[in-house]
Amino acid sequence: MATHDHQANEQSILQQADAFRAAYKNVRAQIGKMVVGHDEIVDGVLTCLFTGGNALLEGVPGLGKTLLIRSLSQALSLDFSRIQFTPDLMPADITGTTIAVEQEGSDGSKSRVFQFRKGPIFAQIILADEINRATPKTQSAMLEAMQERSVTVGGTTYPMSKPFFVMATQNPIEQEGTYPLPEAQLDRFMLKLEVGYSSRKDLHEIINRTTMASSPTIDPVLDAEKIVAFQKVIRQVIIAPHVQDYAIRAVLATHPDGEFAGSLARQFLRFGGSPRACQALVLGGKVKALLDGRAHVSVEDLKSVMLPALRHRVLMNFEGQAEGVTPDMVINDIIAKLPVEAAGLAV
């Protein structure tokens, strides 16, 4: 009986997977009208969207980070808000503020009441542009919304609309006038996506599209109700105990003093990933499985999202910084050396 229920559940997931792949393909096609190349970045952003996570895009100016996010917002029938982070931006500029409003009563008397005016954070897709240009106090205004999906102002908590999705951009090379994101905020980004330079072929296509008379238009192909439904489908994807244990051991391998730490992690890391890192690996793996037409997560699915899920959650020590060791080097070492199965599995 249990086997029959399991098979029925698996069949149900596979049926819904077809609709998910079609929707994913449609959104991707619309983004492709404006964004040339960067396939891994687009997949990473869509993975965050369909799992309810937040995305951090890092790259030098002019590589299309903001264009990608704007294109995604146009392909979805969702409320979009852009916040340009600057050093003089205040928390109230993001969350909103309480103001005094004068009201006139039926008898002609006037009185003042306080009303809360919502800030730009109250949308469904938030573009936090150049987030590391704002002060830590202002950056902290994003924390509650990114994790709890709510904002508290003046003792009152206001829930966010679903789906709610923060995509932030930051410049890795410009240090003057920037404030590095604190670890607690970095941990709230499901994936950190590093945007690289376009290839020679892609640059030809970019020039052709942007210097001609015609310009493409993006059509909305997905609404909030369908996105929320797909988020539920993704969470139903099955993950075997030994595959889940691989995700857990992969995160534990980033802890320099832990039993699963590799040689690079022990030598060059100060701190490793949190439980959110495990969640990011598993949810990202579930998206990969559905896109591949499977109801089960594989270890290869997890490996494919390990770099963007872990690179911002590990902190290099002084020796690592001095020798130019990057988080990606340590994570690739874990991918190469971590055994698929290990003894002592407790489920």
C-alpha positions in Angstrom: 0.0 0.0 0.0 2.8 2.3 0.9 4.6 1.5 -2.4 1.4 2.3 -4.3 1.0 5.7 -2.6 4.6 6.5 -3.3 4.2 5.7 -7.0 1.1 7.7 -7.2 2.8 10.7 -5.5 5.8 10.4 -7.9 3.4 10.2 -10.9 1.6 13.3 -9.7 4.9 15.2 -9.4 6.0 14.2 -12.9 2.6 15.4 -14.4 3.0 18.8 -12.7 6.7 18.9 -13.8 5.6 19.2 -17.4 3.7 22.4 -16.7 6.6 23.7 -14.7 9.1 23.1 -17.5 6.8 24.8 -20.0 6.4 27.8 -17.7 10.1 28.0 -17.0 10.9 27.8 -20.7 8.4 30.6 -21.5 9.9 32.9 -18.9 13.4 32.1 -20.1 12.4 32.8 -23.7 11.0 36.2 -22.7 14.2 37.1 -20.8 16.2 36.0 -23.8 14.7 38.7 -25.9 16.7 41.3 -23.9 19.5 39.4 -22.2 22.2 37.7 -24.4 24.0 34.7 -22.9 24.6 34.4 -19.1 22.6 31.1 -19.2 23.8 30.0 -15.7 22.9 33.4 -14.2 19.4 33.3 -15.7 18.9 29.7 -14.4 20.1 30.8 -11.0 17.7 33.7 -10.8 14.8 31.6 -11.9 15.7 28.9 -9.4 15.5 31.5 -6.6 12.1 32.7 -7.9 10.6 29.3 -8.0 11.9 28.3 -4.6 11.0 31.5 -2.8 14.6 32.5 -2.3 16.6 35.7 -2.8 19.4 36.2 -5.3 22.6 38.2 -5.1 24.2 39.1 -8.4 27.8 40.3 -8.3 29.7 41.7 -11.2 31.5 44.8 -12.6 29.2 47.6 -14.0 27.6 47.2 -17.4 27.3 43.4 -17.6 23.5 43.4 -17.7 22.6 42.6 -14.0 19.9 45.2 -13.7 18.7 44.5 -17.3 18.2 40.8 -16.4 16.2 41.6 -13.3 14.1 44.2 -15.1 13.4 41.7 -17.9 12.3 39.1 -15.4 9.9 41.6 -13.8 8.4 42.3 -17.3 7.9 38.6 -18.0 5.9 38.2 -14.8 2.6 39.8 -13.8 4.0 40.9 -10.5 4.4 44.3 -8.7 8.0 45.5 -9.3 10.0 48.0 -7.3 13.5 49.2 -7.8 15.5 50.7 -4.9 18.7 52.4 -5.8 21.0 52.1 -2.8 23.1 55.1 -2.0 25.1 56.2 1.1 22.4 58.7 2.2 19.5 56.2 1.9 17.7 55.8 5.2 15.8 52.7 6.5 12.5 54.6 6.3 13.1 55.2 2.6 12.8 51.4 2.1 10.2 50.3 4.6 8.0 53.4 4.7 7.1 55.9 7.4 4.3 57.1 9.6 3.0 60.6 8.7 0.4 62.9 10.3 -2.6 63.4 8.1 -5.2 66.1 8.7 -8.8 65.0 8.6 -12.1 67.0 8.6 -15.0 65.7 10.6 -18.7 65.8 9.8 -19.1 68.8 12.1 -16.3 70.7 10.4 -13.7 70.1 13.1 -10.2 69.1 12.0 -8.0 66.5 13.6 -4.8 64.8 12.9 -4.3 61.1 12.6 -1.2 59.0 11.9 -1.1 56.9 8.8 1.6 54.5 7.6 2.8 55.1 4.0 4.3 52.0 2.6 7.8 52.2 1.1 9.2 50.5 -2.1 9.8 47.2 -0.2 6.1 46.5 -0.5 6.2 44.9 -3.9 6.6 41.3 -5.1 9.9 41.7 -7.0 12.4 44.0 -5.4 15.5 45.1 -7.3 18.1 46.3 -4.7 20.5 48.0 -7.0 24.1 48.3 -5.7 23.1 47.2 -2.3 26.6 47.5 -0.9 26.5 51.3 -1.4 24.2 51.8 1.6 25.2 51.9 5.3 24.7 48.8 7.4 21.8 50.5 9.2 19.9 50.8 5.9 20.9 47.3 4.8 19.4 45.9 8.0 16.0 47.3 6.9 16.0 44.5 4.3 16.7 41.7 6.8 13.2 41.1 8.2 11.5 41.3 4.8 14.0 38.9 3.3 13.6 36.3 6.0 10.2 36.7 7.7 8.4 38.1 4.6 7.1 41.0 6.7 8.0 44.5 7.9 7.5 45.9 11.4 7.2 49.7 11.7 6.0 51.4 14.8 5.2 48.2 16.6 2.9 47.0 13.7 3.8 44.1 11.5 2.8 44.3 7.8 3.0 41.0 5.8 4.4 41.0 2.3 2.5 39.8 -0.8 3.3 36.4 -2.2 5.5 35.7 -4.0 8.1 38.0 -2.5 11.6 38.0 -4.1 14.6 40.2 -3.5 17.3 40.4 -6.2 20.3 42.5 -5.2 23.3 43.6 -7.3 26.7 44.6 -6.1 30.0 45.7 -7.6 33.0 43.6 -6.4 35.8 45.9 -7.4 34.8 49.4 -6.3 35.6 49.7 -2.6 35.4 53.5 -2.0 32.0 54.4 -0.6 30.8 50.8 -0.2 29.9 48.8 2.8 30.4 45.0 2.6 27.2 43.1 3.4 27.2 41.5 6.9 27.3 37.7 7.0 23.8 37.6 8.5 22.4 39.3 5.4 24.5 37.4 3.0 23.1 34.2 4.5 19.6 35.3 3.6 20.4 35.2 -0.1 19.7 31.7 -1.4 22.3 32.0 -4.2 25.2 34.3 -5.1 25.6 34.5 -8.8 28.8 35.9 -10.3 28.2 37.7 -13.6 31.2 37.5 -15.9 32.0 39.2 -19.2 30.2 38.3 -22.4 31.8 36.3 -25.1 32.8 37.6 -28.5 29.7 36.0 -30.1 27.4 37.4 -27.4 28.9 40.9 -27.8 28.1 40.8 -31.5 24.5 39.9 -30.7 24.3 42.7 -28.0 25.5 45.3 -30.4 23.1 44.2 -33.1 20.2 44.4 -30.7 21.0 47.7 -29.0 22.2 49.8 -32.0 19.4 49.0 -34.5 16.1 50.8 -34.9 13.9 48.1 -33.5 13.8 47.0 -29.9 12.3 43.8 -28.5 9.3 43.8 -26.2 8.7 41.3 -23.3 5.3 39.8 -22.8 4.1 38.7 -19.3 3.7 34.9 -19.3 3.3 34.0 -15.6 1.3 35.4 -12.7 1.6 35.2 -8.9 -0.9 32.4 -8.5 1.0 30.1 -10.8 4.4 30.9 -9.3 3.1 30.1 -5.8 1.6 26.8 -7.1 4.9 25.9 -8.7 6.8 26.7 -5.4 4.6 24.1 -3.7 5.2 21.5 -6.5 9.0 21.9 -6.1 8.8 21.2 -2.4 7.0 17.9 -3.1 10.0 16.5 -5.1 11.4 13.5 -3.4 14.9 13.4 -1.9 16.3 10.1 -0.7 18.0 10.0 2.7 21.5 9.3 1.4 21.1 12.2 -1.1 19.9 14.6 1.6 22.8 13.4 3.8 25.2 14.3 0.9 23.9 17.9 1.1 24.3 18.0 4.8 27.9 16.6 4.6 28.7 19.1 1.9 27.8 22.0 4.2 29.6 20.4 7.2 32.6 20.1 5.0 32.8 23.9 5.0 33.3 23.9 8.8 37.1 24.0 9.3 37.0 22.2 12.6 34.3 19.6 11.6 34.8 15.9 10.9 34.0 16.3 7.2 36.3 19.2 6.5 38.7 18.8 3.6 42.3 19.9 3.6 41.6 23.3 1.9 38.7 24.0 4.3 40.8 23.3 7.3 43.6 25.4 6.1 41.9 28.5 4.6 38.4 28.9 6.1 37.3 30.7 9.2 33.6 29.9 9.2 31.4 27.6 7.1 27.8 27.4 5.9 24.7 27.5 8.1 21.5 25.3 7.9 20.2 27.8 5.3 23.0 26.5 3.1 21.5 23.0 3.3 18.1 24.3 2.5 19.5 26.2 -0.6 21.2 23.0 -1.8 18.1 20.8 -1.4 15.7 23.3 -3.0 18.0 24.1 -5.8 18.5 20.4 -6.4 14.7 19.9 -6.6 14.4 22.5 -9.3 17.1 20.8 -11.3 15.4 17.4 -10.9 12.0 18.8 -12.1 13.6 20.5 -15.1 15.2 17.2 -16.0 11.8 15.4 -15.8 12.6 13.5 -12.6 10.6 13.3 -9.3 13.8 12.4 -7.3 16.8 14.6 -6.5 20.2 13.2 -7.5 23.7 14.0 -6.1 24.6 15.6 -9.4 21.6 18.0 -8.9 23.1 19.1 -5.6 26.6 19.5 -7.1 25.3 21.7 -9.8 24.1 24.3 -7.2 26.9 24.0 -4.7 29.0 26.9 -5.9 26.2 29.6 -5.9 24.7 28.2 -2.7 27.9 28.1 -0.7 30.3 30.7 -2.0 28.9 33.6 0.0 28.4 31.5 3.1 32.1 30.6 3.7 34.5 33.1 5.2 38.2 32.9 4.3 40.9 33.3 7.0 43.9 35.6 6.8 46.1 32.9 5.3 43.5 32.2 2.5 43.2 35.9 1.7 47.0 36.3 1.6 47.5 33.3 -0.7 44.6 34.3 -3.0 42.5 31.3 -2.3 38.8 31.9 -3.2 35.7 30.3 -1.8 35.1 28.7 -5.2 38.4 26.9 -5.0 37.5 25.4 -1.6 34.0 24.4 -2.7 35.3 22.8 -5.9 37.7 20.8 -3.7 34.7 19.6 -1.6 32.8 18.6 -4.8 35.8 16.6 -6.1 36.6 14.8 -2.8 33.4 14.4 -0.8 32.2 10.7 -1.1 28.6 10.2 -2.4 27.7 7.9 0.5 29.2 7.7 4.0 28.8 5.5 7.0 26.9 6.6 10.1 23.8 7.9 8.4 21.1 8.7 10.9 17.6 9.1 9.6 
